[in-house]
């Protein structure tokens, strides 16, 4: 099934899903959205750099992070951002299929996550939030808080610059695009913070937010992301 077809099918299936059938293959799935076989076939990341989650032999810190260390300290990504994971992410983000937020939160909670003091969902600019009606990162973070008990802070970090979507820009322009995009109103002195986002592409947005959080006193900033873009 092509990704665009999966996106439409997934959106319809999640909207109508009442339990029992996998929304990808239609097999028995029990109380979960996907059956165990489809969950097992979601595109796993290869051995990856612990800091940026890009492929790295023996899961060592990659050369890019050694040469120019990002402001964030670590990244945990569940899957590669490709078929069929991309369709699932897009069904939540653009079709408001909130059951997927719960699925993503449970998937994160099942991993050996580091202990952090607070989870910060990646904020949306007020204009984009008004257009979409919700923040998908916040919806996932709320689910994660239910399963893990880690507090979330949805209001203390603001996106103050309404930048063009990163996907519309060349890679080399993305860091400049998000420079100055965030403001932190929290005192994070000595805190270990996790930033939750749905997709990590170049990492420019997460890196800029980590820079702002460390200026607010954060001792450590980690990224919890659903999917990581891996160039082939």
PyMOL commands that set and color helices and strands:
alter all, ss='L'
color gray80, all
select helices_A, chain A and resi 3-16+36-40+57-59+63-67+85-95+99-109+126-132+136-148+166-168+171-178+204-215
alter helices_A, ss='H'
color red, helices_A
select strands_A, chain A and resi 20-21+28-30+74-80+118-121+157-159+182-184+192-200+220-228
alter strands_A, ss='S'
color yellow, strands_A
deselect
rebuild
show_as cartoon
